[in-house]
Amino acid sequence: MMMVWDRDEQGLTTIGGRLEANETLEAGLDREVMEEAGLLLADDRIPFAAWYWESTDTYTVWFLAKVNTMVQMPEGFEKTGCVIMNFETAIQMIMRLEGMGERVEIIRRARILAEQG
């Protein structure tokens, strides 16, 4: 499990973002993980959770993905570093920071998928 440091919000968060104009979901995922964590992902990606936000007419999609390569993070973005941990540590840390919520449940689902193979 990887989380990134958000310079503006001053906290650890999961990797994420929004699609740019005419960008595919795959291209957006590749761009966001490079910008926020300096990662090149393998082709194995499993979407495992999604929901619709009526207020913004947008979707949030969570992926479990394998990392091919870790490279130097680009400079000038809002994320400035990353922390790698096991799923249980991530759950404990998020519960301490945010309490029980959707992000904890998402990470629990990711752990189950990761353990399956």
N, C-alpha and C positions, 0 to 999 in steps of 0.2 A: 504494500500500500504506500503510495506517495502522496504527500501533501506539500503545498507550496506556500511560501511566505508572501503575503500581500503587503507591499510597502505602504500603500495608501490606507488600508484598513488596519494595519499593524496586527495581523493575526495569521494563523495557519488556516488554509482552506483547501478544498479539493480543486482539481484542475477543471476549468470550464470557461465557457464564453458563448458568444453569439456568432451565427453564420454571417458572413459578409454577402453583399449582393451577388446573386447567381452562383454562390458557392455550394458545392455538394456537402452532404453530411460528413462523408469520408475526408474531403479536403479540409473542412472546418476543424475536424478532430485533429488531423495532422498539424494544421497551423497552430491551434491552441496549445497542444502539448509541447510544440517546439518553443512557442513564445513564453510559456509559463514554466516549463521544466527542462527544456533542452533535450527532449526525447524524440527519437525516431521510432515509431511503432511498427511492430510486425503486422502482417496482414490479418492475423487472428484477432478478431474483435467481436465481442458478444454484447449486443444491446440487451440489458436485463431489467431496466426500469424506465418508465416514461410517464409523464403526466402533462396535461394541458392546462395552461394558465389563461382563463377566460379574460382576465383584466387586460392582458397584453396580446391576446390572440397568438400565443407562442407555445411551443412545447419544450420540455426539458427531457433529454434522453441521457441515461447513464450507460457507460460502456465498461466492460472488463476487457483489457487489452494487454498483450505481452509487449515488452520493450525489446527492440532490436539493438539500439545503440543510445548511449547517453553522450551528448556533446555539450560544449559550452553554451550556456544560455545567452541569447541575444541581449544586448544592453538596451536600456531605454524603455523597457516594458514595466508594468506595475508589479510583476512578480520578480523577486530578487534572490530566491534560493529555494531549496527543496529539502525535505526530510523523508527518509525511507524507513518504514516501520512495518511490523506485522499487523494484521487486521485487528487483533485484540487490543493492542496498544492504541491504534487509531480510534477504536470505539471508546476506550476509557478516556482518552484525551478529549474527544468531542463531547462526551457526556459531561466531563468536568467543565468545559468551556461553554457549552450550549444547553446542557441538560438533554433529556431524552427527546428525540425528535426524528424527523424524516431522514436526516443525514445518517444517523446511527442505524436506522433500519436499512438504508441503501447499502451501507458498508457490511452489514450482516449478510445481506443477499449476495454481495460480491464475494465474501468469504466462502459461502456455500458453493458458489459456482467455481471458484478457484480450487477448492478442495476436490471437486468432482473431476478435475482434469484439465 
